[in-house]
Amino acid sequence: MRLQELKGIGPKTEKLFEKVGVMSAEDLIRYYPVHYDEYLPPVSIAEAVPGGKTAVRGTIVTGPAMRRTARVTVLATEIADETGKMKLVFFNAPYLAGTLKRGSTYIFRGNVTKRGNFLEMEHPEIIGQGRYEEMQNTLVPVYSLTKGLTGKTVAKAVREAFAALSKGGEGPRLSGEYLPDSLVHLHGLMDEETAVRAVHFPENREELGQARDRLVFDEFFLFVLAMRHLRMLEAETENAFPMKKTWAADEVIEKLPYQLTGAQMRVWREIERDLAGEKLMSRLLQGDVGSGKTIIAFLAMVMAADNGYQSALMAPTEVLARQHYEKLCRLKESCGIACIRPVLLTGSVRAAERREALEKIRSGEANAVIGTHALIQSAVVYQSLALVITDEQHRFGVRQRKMFGEKAAGPDGAARGVPNAMVMSATPIPRTLGVIMYGDLDVSVIDERPARRLPIKNAVVDESYREAAWRFIDREVKAGRQAYVICPMIEPAEGMNVASVTEEIRTIRKRFPDIPAAVLNGRMKPEEKNRVMQDFLERRVMILVSTTVVEVGVDVPNATVMLIENAERFGLATLHQLRGRVGRGEFQSYCIFMAGMQTDAIRERLDILKSSDDGFEIAEKDFELRGPGDLLGIRQSGDALFKIADVNRDRGMLKLAGETAAALMADDPELIREENRPLRERMDAYMAENERNIVL
């Protein structure tokens, strides 16, 4: 159902929704809030904590003073209670002068900051006592927005979508309960339709918790079920491209200018054994940022080439693909690897180069093909594709593997079989959780860091350090280095005092007018992202302001500083992966974790990053400290499969979903029993919808 069919949505608003990825009323229903604004009981002025949103009851003690400039009108006044005073500041709101009368008492709700020894609240809500009592303890959904789209517009549109749903007809449809009644009752789950409604408009924290539990269970359960089903179908598949262990890979290892770690050698022997085995390889290679996964991939490609086969390495971006290609070419030259013949294939390769590359791939002259999703386009035909390697598991799924299998048939069309597959991931999923998620998918873990890298120097600071942080970045850039600035949000979210890319870039361009800066975020088109990253790599951009999209990024050895805004808003595993973007060159690197809100608990969490550089250990400690997490916390970005679930935070629900899926498939492997048929239909639909994101 088109969004324009909903009451109150015209062409202009529909285009705004499209910018945030909402194309239909069905999408809108599943466009979950990133946060909830909770109207808590007011506190005294003395109890107001800087850095967070607070409600205080205060009486206006000074008449409003108004100051006008060319760009803004500032209205200021003071409120007081029996515990102290607070300054209120309003921007471009001269009409409030009549409301803010001396002696009037209201509830003022906003973000509190500290200016010297004085508390200040900027542009707070002004609510009467009786009205606030009605609003108290309510949860208001906060959505990810774009300029021109307000939270009220989204909430109203969601309500309209649910109204259309309840009327039936051609409106948006929830698929109805697909779980057997026995499972719903056994685990005390809320029914799905109620959960989807309640996650948008919860009555209270308890209802929100129950709704979120159900939706998290669904995401994990369907993923694990699909994985188990696909692995069951593939379990007995033979390796159509068995390889002999060769001297070529060992020769590369001997000629490397550094020594592989013990963990790298162990993992390489596991992969070597797989490639020489009788069964098809399906292996997940996990390794922390900077642990050295890429050289393992190159060794596998060398082994394939030395056996007369082709291999393909697919990267998520053109910039990263080109970087892999250049690294492999340098490795070929430095180690004298005669057997391997690399070629690059991406969407931006010029027509003549593309024709030449396609012919080399078709004839088998090129036996190490590196690129993006261009590797599976219809024009690409492989001679003998025996191995497929992909970078980051959420970028490559069933459909791509199937298409690679079809391409492994060769120019004559004769079926040769499905290629071996290896997926590289830097996501620190504990092994126990990995087993639940990926079933019997073989997992190799590089759990040792190369000794040759300089440790990153970390600083956990609050807003008072901001000017010092800008000066430090300025010094590094003037010394020829580059910097990342990371924000939790693309654009400001209503009711949240959180840094956004759009605001930060304005601040940086004003603060550093002579330093070239650019933005990167997940809503940009692939070609825009590639251009920005290439500019950063080639030093045409010196400060890159980005969301967490840089987690899966390229090596920029010249980047030595990362400033992470509102660090308290991110999981520690995400922060650790982000800081892995620096420290990749010869220069000392630094990561500044800027906490917008400082409490003992936040400091304790962030200090873990100063004492450990082990992603798996950090993920475990983060879970121990946070438990199942804050229901009202900001949704972490990045994973294409899970809109609301978080693997580490929701590990209890993941365990339950895994156990439930295992028991169900042990009892009814094909899900053909009458009570399981709706579940089978839902699983098939889920697999069709997520085929590019489910890994085999």
Phi and psi in degrees as a GROMACS rama.xvg file:
@    title "Ramachandran Plot"
@    xaxis  label "Phi"
@    yaxis  label "Psi"
@TYPE xy
-67.4732  148.008  ARG-2
-62.4118  -33.8828  LEU-3
-64.7587  -16.5384  GLN-4
-76.8192  -11.7183  GLU-5
-86.0587  143.593  LEU-6
-60.1434  130.448  LYS-7
89.7579  0.104618  GLY-8
-112.8  114.965  ILE-9
-104.151  -175.21  GLY-10
-56.642  -39.7684  PRO-11
-66.0212  -46.2244  LYS-12
-67.3348  -36.0828  THR-13
-59.8407  -41.2087  GLU-14
-66.2182  -34.7495  LYS-15
-65.2972  -40.8422  LEU-16
-63.7463  -38.2168  PHE-17
-61.2307  -31.4506  GLU-18
-64.2465  -27.4848  LYS-19
-100.705  13.8845  VAL-20
87.4524  11.1209  GLY-21
-100.213  108.62  VAL-22
-104.72  -16.4749  MET-23
-148.152  171.064  SER-24
-65.042  -32.2474  ALA-25
-64.6982  -41.3348  GLU-26
-61.9363  -39.1645  ASP-27
-61.7549  -41.7999  LEU-28
-61.754  -32.0328  ILE-29
-97.5713  11.5803  ARG-30
-88.7424  83.8986  TYR-31
-73.4799  150.807  TYR-32
-60.831  149.544  PRO-33
-91.3431  -11.358  VAL-34
-168.522  167.421  HIS-35
-133.112  133.32  TYR-36
-91.7542  118.507  ASP-37
-109.243  126.465  GLU-38
-86.931  89.5119  TYR-39
-83.5998  161.327  LEU-40
-57.1653  143.625  PRO-41
-65.3637  151.405  PRO-42
-116.563  168.821  VAL-43
-73.7921  160.889  SER-44
-60.0997  -37.0247  ILE-45
-65.625  -26.365  ALA-46
-88.8318  -7.97394  GLU-47
-66.144  128.464  ALA-48
-103.016  122.428  VAL-49
-59.0498  143.513  PRO-50
102.123  -15.3394  GLY-51
-126.179  167.541  GLY-52
-82.242  131.295  LYS-53
-139.127  150.265  THR-54
-112.329  129.668  ALA-55
-128.518  148.144  VAL-56
-97.8757  119.78  ARG-57
-143.765  156.205  GLY-58
-107.203  133.407  THR-59
-70.1964  124.674  ILE-60
-112.48  -9.92936  VAL-61
-133.049  143.773  THR-62
-65.0939  148.482  GLY-63
-65.7436  132.805  PRO-64
-102.097  131.581  ALA-65
-113.118  135.925  MET-66
-131.403  127.738  ARG-67
-112  138.958  ARG-68
-123.74  -176.974  THR-69
-64.034  -26.9151  ALA-70
-113.646  -20.8913  ARG-71
-149.163  149.336  VAL-72
-109.311  125.545  THR-73
-111.919  126.894  VAL-74
-114.409  126.576  LEU-75
-130.283  144.74  ALA-76
-152.887  176.779  THR-77
-126.447  145.052  GLU-78
-121.562  161.202  ILE-79
-147.386  155.635  ALA-80
-137.982  -169.235  ASP-81
-68.8289  -9.69964  GLU-82
-105.495  -13.6145  THR-83
163.615  -169.366  GLY-84
-124.068  159.345  LYS-85
-147.779  141.038  MET-86
-90.6492  138.782  LYS-87
-113.107  135.738  LEU-88
-128.138  130.488  VAL-89
-123.34  142.197  PHE-90
-112.484  133.323  PHE-91
50.8481  43.6706  ASN-92
-136.65  58.07  ALA-93
-63.3924  -23.0431  PRO-94
-64.2629  -16.3938  TYR-95
-78.4976  -8.59946  LEU-96
-57.9473  -34.2742  ALA-97
-75.4945  -22.5248  GLY-98
-84.3328  -38.6312  THR-99
-84.186  65.8773  LEU-100
-89.9752  140.605  LYS-101
-57.0163  134.246  ARG-102
94.5524  -13.1673  GLY-103
-77.582  141.371  SER-104
-117.005  129.912  THR-105
-140.48  172.961  TYR-106
-94.354  124.089  ILE-107
-109.445  127.369  PHE-108
-129.118  121.021  ARG-109
-173.825  -171.343  GLY-110
-85.4686  129.426  ASN-111
-96.7791  133.129  VAL-112
-125.498  166.661  THR-113
-118.731  122.718  LYS-114
-111.279  100.094  ARG-115
67.0957  -120.075  GLY-116
-102.92  10.2517  ASN-117
-114.074  136.493  PHE-118
-83.7878  145.124  LEU-119
-139.894  142.799  GLU-120
-124.71  123.201  MET-121
-93.6627  129.504  GLU-122
41.5656  57.314  HIS-123
-74.6178  160.879  PRO-124
-70.3989  146.076  GLU-125
-117.296  114.073  ILE-126
-130.198  135.362  ILE-127
-68.3658  154.626  GLY-128
-56.3763  -49.2619  GLN-129
-63.4567  -43.8947  GLY-130
-62.093  -39.2214  ARG-131
-67.3465  -35.6532  TYR-132
-60.9928  -35.7843  GLU-133
-67.6792  -35.9002  GLU-134
-83.3366  -17.1776  MET-135
-57.5932  136.76  GLN-136
68.7232  9.60709  ASN-137
-80.7858  155.387  THR-138
-113.425  118.683  LEU-139
-105.332  124.446  VAL-140
-66.5174  140.073  PRO-141
-118.232  124.39  VAL-142
-109.112  155.912  TYR-143
-69.2204  129.84  SER-144
-122.413  173.091  LEU-145
-132.461  163.674  THR-146
-56.7961  126.415  LYS-147
99.5246  -16.36  GLY-148
-106.289  122.983  LEU-149
-103.669  160.452  THR-150
-61.1206  -37.3612  GLY-151
-64.5858  -37.3389  LYS-152
-64.0622  -43.702  THR-153
-64.5256  -48.2624  VAL-154
-60.4601  -42.2338  ALA-155
-63.4371  -42.1325  LYS-156
-64.9119  -39.0256  ALA-157
-62.7092  -43.0566  VAL-158
-61.9072  -39.6402  ARG-159
-64.6866  -38.4004  GLU-160
-64.0563  -41.3789  ALA-161
-67.2879  -35.4831  PHE-162
-63.7185  -42.4929  ALA-163
-63.449  -37.1414  ALA-164
-63.3014  -44.1047  LEU-165
-68.1248  -22.7178  SER-166
-80.5949  -12.7934  LYS-167
74.9909  -145.71  GLY-168
66.4427  -134.596  GLY-169
-94.3042  11.2899  GLU-170
-71.479  177.537  GLY-171
-62.6649  145.323  PRO-172
-122.495  132.038  ARG-173
-84.4732  145.289  LEU-174
-72.1395  -6.96477  SER-175
87.4916  164.67  GLY-176
-63.2416  123.372  GLU-177
-106.707  -16.7062  TYR-178
-78.6594  142.113  LEU-179
-57.6459  143.783  PRO-180
-54.5329  -36.0015  ASP-181
-60.6367  -37.9367  SER-182
-71.8898  -42.1964  LEU-183
-58.7273  -46.1159  VAL-184
-72.179  -39.7534  HIS-185
-59.2022  -42.0855  LEU-186
-99.7376  4.26729  HIS-187
61.4704  40.4065  GLY-188
-86.1685  143.643  LEU-189
-68.6688  146.96  MET-190
-68.3995  153.3  ASP-191
-61.9542  -45.5555  GLU-192
-63.6546  -43.1531  GLU-193
-61.4635  -38.4398  THR-194
-65.1313  -42.8268  ALA-195
-64.889  -39.953  VAL-196
-66.6007  -45.2256  ARG-197
-69.7712  -27.0505  ALA-198
-71.5798  -23.8065  VAL-199
-83.5964  -42.8035  HIS-200
-132.777  68.8877  PHE-201
-72.5099  143.992  PRO-202
-72.8326  -34.8636  GLU-203
-161.582  178.459  ASN-204
-61.9489  -37.9519  ARG-205
-61.9081  -45.8975  GLU-206
-65.9916  -39.0603  GLU-207
-60.8439  -43.2008  LEU-208
-60.4916  -43.5844  GLY-209
-66.6481  -40.7629  GLN-210
-64.9517  -45.4371  ALA-211
-64.7058  -41.0645  ARG-212
-56.0929  -43.2447  ASP-213
-66.3021  -44.4604  ARG-214
-69.3515  -35.6883  LEU-215
-65.5323  -44.3535  VAL-216
-57.4007  -46.1071  PHE-217
-58.6483  -47.0098  ASP-218
-62.6386  -45.2721  GLU-219
-69.0226  -44.6116  PHE-220
-61.7491  -46.9148  PHE-221
-66.8976  -37.4823  LEU-222
-64.1146  -50.5643  PHE-223
-63.8359  -40.3789  VAL-224
-62.2579  -44.9735  LEU-225
-63.9115  -42.0765  ALA-226
-61.0223  -46.3185  MET-227
-64.8988  -39.931  ARG-228
-63.6279  -45.7356  HIS-229
-67.956  -38.4409  LEU-230
-68.0962  -32.7218  ARG-231
-63.3656  -40.6245  MET-232
-68.2391  -28.7539  LEU-233
-98.6835  -9.58036  GLU-234
-52.0422  -38.8823  ALA-235
-100.434  12.5255  GLU-236
-67.9084  130.607  THR-237
-82.0761  154.042  GLU-238
-76.2662  109.035  ASN-239
-77.8128  -8.20443  ALA-240
-130.107  60.1118  PHE-241
-63.3377  139.306  PRO-242
-119.613  151.303  MET-243
-93.1409  144.317  LYS-244
-66.2344  131.768  LYS-245
-120.828  167.49  THR-246
-79.3148  -17.853  TRP-247
-58.6046  -47.5631  ALA-248
-65.0931  -41.852  ALA-249
-63.3331  -35.051  ASP-250
-65.9571  -39.849  GLU-251
-61.3728  -45.8407  VAL-252
-58.3287  -40.9747  ILE-253
-68.0837  -32.9205  GLU-254
-91.5293  -4.34865  LYS-255
-61.1587  144.936  LEU-256
-74.2819  3.18557  PRO-257
-143.076  166.139  TYR-258
-98.96  132.457  GLN-259
-64.3865  146.159  LEU-260
-71.4398  164.656  THR-261
-59.0199  -38.4521  GLY-262
-66.6145  -39.5465  ALA-263
-63.3161  -42.4103  GLN-264
-64.8003  -41.7816  MET-265
-61.2634  -45.6267  ARG-266
-65.7354  -41.4952  VAL-267
-60.4013  -42.0025  TRP-268
-64.4644  -34.2176  ARG-269
-63.5946  -44.3768  GLU-270
-69.6611  -41.5989  ILE-271
-58.0334  -43.0971  GLU-272
-64.8384  -39.612  ARG-273
-61.5815  -47.8163  ASP-274
-64.6411  -27.923  LEU-275
-90.1457  -2.47788  ALA-276
-84.2083  176.028  GLY-277
-85.1419  -24.0052  GLU-278
-98.5846  150.269  LYS-279
-59.8665  134.556  LEU-280
-82.6264  128.712  MET-281
-134.021  96.5834  SER-282
-127.062  135.313  ARG-283
-99.4562  120.876  LEU-284
-101.986  107.073  LEU-285
-99.1859  137.762  GLN-286
-161.297  139.809  GLY-287
-60.8909  160.952  ASP-288
-55.622  129.254  VAL-289
79.0563  12.9373  GLY-290
-83.4778  -12.9983  SER-291
96.5635  46.3202  GLY-292
-76.7235  -34.5466  LYS-293
-62.1671  -39.8829  THR-294
-65.2897  -31.7664  ILE-295
-65.7889  -41.5094  ILE-296
-60.9932  -43.0698  ALA-297
-63.6645  -38.399  PHE-298
-62.7615  -39.8027  LEU-299
-64.5931  -38.0422  ALA-300
-67.8493  -36.7848  MET-301
-63.8416  -42.8305  VAL-302
-62.5335  -42.3931  MET-303
-62.4804  -44.7979  ALA-304
-63.2267  -41.3278  ALA-305
-68.5916  -17.568  ASP-306
-95.3487  4.46459  ASN-307
86.9829  16.0324  GLY-308
-111.52  168.195  TYR-309
-100.788  155.024  GLN-310
-133.826  157.39  SER-311
-132.958  135.358  ALA-312
-118.772  116.769  LEU-313
-107.294  122.191  MET-314
-105.28  157.202  ALA-315
-74.0694  -20.8912  PRO-316
-134.564  157.224  THR-317
-64.9518  -38.4979  GLU-318
-62.7113  -44.1459  VAL-319
-67.8435  -38.3839  LEU-320
-60.7595  -45.5513  ALA-321
-63.2963  -38.3374  ARG-322
-65.4208  -42.0175  GLN-323
-60.2005  -43.8701  HIS-324
-61.3433  -46.5547  TYR-325
-64.6634  -37.2898  GLU-326
-65.0098  -42.4294  LYS-327
-66.0789  -38.3755  LEU-328
-63.0384  -41.625  CYS-329
-65.6112  -39.4152  ARG-330
-63.1923  -42.1399  LEU-331
-58.3375  -44.8544  LYS-332
-70.7631  -47.3827  GLU-333
-68.382  -31.6386  SER-334
-101.77  -2.85042  CYS-335
62.0315  48.7738  GLY-336
-88.0972  100.719  ILE-337
-75.8112  -27.1825  ALA-338
-75.1016  -21.5661  CYS-339
-100.851  134.823  ILE-340
-130.545  94.3997  ARG-341
-77.8651  155.113  PRO-342
-147.01  147.358  VAL-343
-107.703  135.063  LEU-344
-139.167  108.277  LEU-345
-133.45  173.642  THR-346
-65.8754  -24.96  GLY-347
-97.4922  2.46288  SER-348
-63.1796  136.122  VAL-349
-62.8231  155  ARG-350
-54.9494  -46.6196  ALA-351
-64.7558  -43.2234  ALA-352
-64.8377  -37.7977  GLU-353
-64.6614  -45.5616  ARG-354
-59.9941  -41.9869  ARG-355
-64.5773  -43.0472  GLU-356
-63.9864  -43.0863  ALA-357
-61.4398  -39.5183  LEU-358
-68.1608  -40.3314  GLU-359
-63.9001  -37.5955  LYS-360
-68.8965  -44.1584  ILE-361
-61.4469  -42.3852  ARG-362
-80.8788  -16.7732  SER-363
91.4579  -2.1061  GLY-364
-60.0251  -40.1955  GLU-365
-91.7111  122.798  ALA-366
-119.859  5.23181  ASN-367
-135.372  96.1393  ALA-368
-99.8175  124.296  VAL-369
-120.65  135.086  ILE-370
-177.434  -162.645  GLY-371
-106.279  -151.718  THR-372
-63.9581  -8.49909  HIS-373
-59.5918  -20.7269  ALA-374
-65.8458  -18.0025  LEU-375
-114.532  16.4315  ILE-376
-70.9351  158.273  GLN-377
-59.4432  -29.4285  SER-378
-74.7746  -13.848  ALA-379
-89.0707  120.905  VAL-380
-125.87  126.386  VAL-381
-96.2623  150.992  TYR-382
-79.3053  -47.3867  GLN-383
-157.399  70.3412  SER-384
-77.2895  110.377  LEU-385
-108.353  -17.9386  ALA-386
-144.398  131.946  LEU-387
-121.793  127.676  VAL-388
-120.461  132.082  ILE-389
-125.144  150.122  THR-390
-102.681  110.221  ASP-391
80.4444  120.343  GLU-392
-67.2245  -27.7795  GLN-393
-78.5188  -0.713854  HIS-394
-96.5  -7.05886  ARG-395
-141.516  129.903  PHE-396
-140.306  -158.931  GLY-397
-58.2478  -45.3435  VAL-398
-63.0835  -42.6241  ARG-399
-65.7063  -40.5579  GLN-400
-63.5262  -41.7477  ARG-401
-62.3913  -43.1335  LYS-402
-66.1521  -38.2158  MET-403
-63.5352  -37.9074  PHE-404
-61.2166  -40.4046  GLY-405
-66.3931  -36.3866  GLU-406
-73.7242  -20.1333  LYS-407
-71.9003  -2.60397  ALA-408
-69.6998  -21.3109  ALA-409
87.1277  170.78  GLY-410
-62.0636  -29.3655  PRO-411
-83.2099  -4.99179  ASP-412
80.3998  0.349273  GLY-413
-73.291  127.558  ALA-414
-63.4417  128.607  ALA-415
-115.706  -13.8914  ARG-416
114.012  171.901  GLY-417
-80.0093  134.977  VAL-418
-71.9  155.371  PRO-419
-64.2109  150.966  ASN-420
-133.685  139.446  ALA-421
-134.652  131.856  MET-422
-117.381  127.116  VAL-423
-99.5125  135.361  MET-424
-143.731  139.197  SER-425
-100.88  4.39662  ALA-426
-73.3389  120.423  THR-427
-80.4944  76.2399  PRO-428
-89.4145  121.406  ILE-429
-54.0646  146.487  PRO-430
-56.4176  -39.2598  ARG-431
-61.2937  -38.4713  THR-432
-73.4608  -35.7504  LEU-433
-60.6981  -39.4905  GLY-434
-63.6774  -41.1396  VAL-435
-63.7831  -45.7108  ILE-436
-71.3904  -42.7527  MET-437
-106.612  7.72262  TYR-438
59.776  -127.754  GLY-439
-96.0343  20.0391  ASP-440
-60.4691  128.679  LEU-441
-69.4295  132.297  ASP-442
-120.109  126.502  VAL-443
-112.904  137.822  SER-444
-124.514  122.665  VAL-445
-89.5737  101.436  ILE-446
-108.338  33.0119  ASP-447
-142.882  135.977  GLU-448
-95.1865  143.574  ARG-449
-60.033  137.114  PRO-450
-73.0151  -16.527  ALA-451
-77.3109  -9.74678  ARG-452
-88.7777  137.652  ARG-453
-70.8169  132.45  LEU-454
-62.3555  143.114  PRO-455
-76.9621  136.586  ILE-456
-88.1323  128.721  LYS-457
-113.021  146.231  ASN-458
-136.835  127.926  ALA-459
-105.779  114.601  VAL-460
-133.736  169.247  VAL-461
-111.701  -172.712  ASP-462
-60.3805  -25.4746  GLU-463
-65.1552  -16.3801  SER-464
-92.3465  -1.17844  TYR-465
-56.7964  -48.4161  ARG-466
-62.4137  -38.7923  GLU-467
-64.2549  -36.4816  ALA-468
-65.0667  -43.2647  ALA-469
-62.79  -41.0855  TRP-470
-63.6112  -39.3541  ARG-471
-64.7792  -44.9727  PHE-472
-60.709  -42.204  ILE-473
-58.3244  -44.357  ASP-474
-63.893  -43.456  ARG-475
-63.7232  -43.9282  GLU-476
-65.5308  -41.1226  VAL-477
-65.9354  -21.9872  LYS-478
-85.0555  2.20436  ALA-479
98.6488  0.177471  GLY-480
-89.0014  174.409  ARG-481
-125.006  164.409  GLN-482
-139.098  147.136  ALA-483
-104.657  143.416  TYR-484
-126.081  120.463  VAL-485
-108.625  132.829  ILE-486
-121.817  149.196  CYS-487
-71.6766  -27.7233  PRO-488
-123.759  154.042  MET-489
-76.6834  -48.7661  ILE-490
-129.192  161.67  GLU-491
-58.6172  142.49  PRO-492
-108.816  136.638  ALA-493
-60.3819  134.745  GLU-494
79.8716  4.15363  GLY-495
-123.776  127.136  MET-496
-90.2119  72.325  ASN-497
-129.108  138.53  VAL-498
-65.6681  141.928  ALA-499
-127.441  154.546  SER-500
-59.3036  -43.935  VAL-501
-64.8906  -36.5635  THR-502
-75.8285  -40.2045  GLU-503
-65.2279  -39.6706  GLU-504
-64.864  -35.4516  ILE-505
-64.4836  -42.7682  ARG-506
-61.5346  -44.9153  THR-507
-68.0072  -41.2829  ILE-508
-66.8846  -30.2005  ARG-509
-76.0029  -40.5538  LYS-510
-72.8375  -36.1163  ARG-511
-126.916  70.6216  PHE-512
-62.8799  -22.3895  PRO-513
-97.9126  0.525111  ASP-514
-105.033  122.8  ILE-515
-67.6194  124.463  PRO-516
-128.412  153.902  ALA-517
-146.895  166.929  ALA-518
-115.688  154.749  VAL-519
-142.843  129.941  LEU-520
-153.779  166.89  ASN-521
-69.8953  -12.9563  GLY-522
-87.4317  -10.3143  ARG-523
-71.9032  151.869  MET-524
-69.5343  151.097  LYS-525
-52.4176  -40.5202  PRO-526
-67.0229  -32.5169  GLU-527
-67.4627  -44.4525  GLU-528
-59.4252  -46.2195  LYS-529
-59.8699  -42.4754  ASN-530
-63.3321  -45.1218  ARG-531
-64.071  -45.6969  VAL-532
-65.5866  -36.476  MET-533
-65.9828  -40.3119  GLN-534
-62.3978  -38.9917  ASP-535
-68.7248  -43.0332  PHE-536
-61.5311  -37.8643  LEU-537
-95.2809  12.8316  GLU-538
67.57  20.0568  ARG-539
-79.1801  -21.0232  ARG-540
-117.866  130.871  VAL-541
-106.899  -25.0764  MET-542
-124.97  123.011  ILE-543
-110.102  119.056  LEU-544
-99.8357  122.335  VAL-545
-147.042  164.092  SER-546
-89.2271  -166.185  THR-547
-71.8035  4.17388  THR-548
-59.1657  -20.8533  VAL-549
-78.0685  -3.89822  VAL-550
-52.9417  -46.5123  GLU-551
-99.9189  89.9383  VAL-552
-134.649  -169.778  GLY-553
-95.7552  165.886  VAL-554
-79.1086  122.383  ASP-555
-121.844  86.2671  VAL-556
-58.4905  -23.2433  PRO-557
-82.3966  -9.97141  ASN-558
-82.2888  120.869  ALA-559
-120.869  -7.78206  THR-560
-130.413  137.027  VAL-561
-130.844  124.522  MET-562
-107.106  120.354  LEU-563
-107.813  111.664  ILE-564
-75.6305  147.275  GLU-565
47.384  50.7194  ASN-566
-58.116  -27.332  ALA-567
-66.153  -14.9551  GLU-568
-82.4579  -13.344  ARG-569
-103.17  154.105  PHE-570
-69.6255  152.521  GLY-571
-63.9882  -34.8799  LEU-572
-62.1589  -40.44  ALA-573
-65.842  -42.9355  THR-574
-61.3918  -40.3854  LEU-575
-64.8239  -41.977  HIS-576
-66.7315  -37.2784  GLN-577
-62.6499  -47.4251  LEU-578
-67.012  -16.4575  ARG-579
-68.3317  -7.83284  GLY-580
-74.7386  -21.28  ARG-581
-105.673  172.941  VAL-582
77.745  23.5689  GLY-583
-105.98  9.16169  ARG-584
-129.662  -161.132  GLY-585
-83.7409  -11.7969  GLU-586
-92.6832  150.753  PHE-587
-62.6631  134.672  GLN-588
-118.853  160.121  SER-589
-138.554  145.419  TYR-590
-129.147  124.727  CYS-591
-108.158  114.891  ILE-592
-95.1017  104.631  PHE-593
-94.1615  110.058  MET-594
-91.6514  120.909  ALA-595
-73.3133  -20.9937  GLY-596
-135.482  125.76  MET-597
-113.135  120.358  GLN-598
-134.015  169.089  THR-599
-59.9589  -40.0013  ASP-600
-65.8091  -41.1528  ALA-601
-65.481  -44.0984  ILE-602
-61.5605  -40.9054  ARG-603
-62.1877  -42.4823  GLU-604
-63.8879  -52.0594  ARG-605
-68.2686  -28.6679  LEU-606
-65.1453  -20.7987  ASP-607
-59.0577  -35.3715  ILE-608
-67.9592  -22.5804  LEU-609
-80.0369  -24.8223  LYS-610
-102.451  -10.4385  SER-611
-141.27  143.681  SER-612
-122.538  21.7268  ASP-613
-99.6527  111.546  ASP-614
-60.4509  -36.9548  GLY-615
-69.7605  -41.8791  PHE-616
-64.9064  -40.637  GLU-617
-63.162  -43.6533  ILE-618
-60.8254  -40.0758  ALA-619
-66.4855  -45.1622  GLU-620
-65.7587  -36.9579  LYS-621
-61.2133  -42.2998  ASP-622
-66.0802  -41.3085  PHE-623
-61.4619  -38.4741  GLU-624
-75.9116  -40.6464  LEU-625
-94.7375  -17.1286  ARG-626
60.8447  -139.491  GLY-627
-74.3555  0.0805508  PRO-628
92.5573  172.397  GLY-629
-90.8603  120.928  ASP-630
-57.433  -28.5158  LEU-631
-95.5195  7.79421  LEU-632
-72.6766  157.22  GLY-633
-66.4622  140.93  ILE-634
-70.9893  128.077  ARG-635
-74.7591  145.532  GLN-636
-99.1949  165.475  SER-637
126.124  -40.744  GLY-638
-89.992  124.09  ASP-639
-70.5604  -25.5946  ALA-640
-83.1375  -38.4482  LEU-641
-110  113.556  PHE-642
-82.4548  -26.8851  LYS-643
-131.582  -24.3611  ILE-644
-81.877  153.084  ALA-645
-133.155  123.761  ASP-646
-57.5498  -44.4641  VAL-647
-79.0262  -45.7052  ASN-648
-65.7923  -36.0644  ARG-649
-106.523  34.646  ASP-650
-63.467  -28.7041  ARG-651
-63.8003  -43.4563  GLY-652
-70.2442  -33.511  MET-653
-63.322  -43.4227  LEU-654
-60.65  -44.8463  LYS-655
-62.4046  -44.6439  LEU-656
-62.7326  -41.0594  ALA-657
-64.5515  -44.8736  GLY-658
-64.3738  -39.2072  GLU-659
-65.8735  -44.1496  THR-660
-63.4887  -41.8718  ALA-661
-63.3814  -45.0088  ALA-662
-65.3787  -40.5934  ALA-663
-64.7073  -44.022  LEU-664
-74.5639  -27.2534  MET-665
-66.5533  -33.8573  ALA-666
-84.5645  -34.1632  ASP-667
-146.996  78.2257  ASP-668
-54.5855  -37.6129  PRO-669
-92.9022  -2.47949  GLU-670
53.3152  51.6707  LEU-671
-106.074  -7.00663  ILE-672
-66.9223  153.668  ARG-673
-54.0688  -45.5639  GLU-674
-70.3459  -17.1199  GLU-675
-100.714  -1.82876  ASN-676
-63.2605  -44.1827  ARG-677
-58.8308  -35.0004  PRO-678
-66.7892  -41.6139  LEU-679
-63.9092  -41.1341  ARG-680
-63.1976  -41.2099  GLU-681
-66.8099  -41.0104  ARG-682
-63.9561  -42.521  MET-683
-62.1744  -42.2749  ASP-684
-65.5028  -39.776  ALA-685
-62.5388  -43.0359  TYR-686
-66.7314  -38.3435  MET-687
-65.5728  -39.1528  ALA-688
-72.5802  -32.3913  GLU-689
-114.625  23.3264  ASN-690
-62.0451  -25.099  GLU-691
-85.4972  -5.30281  ARG-692
-113.26  -8.15259  ASN-693
-96.2762  125.611  ILE-694
-92.6596  141.349  VAL-695
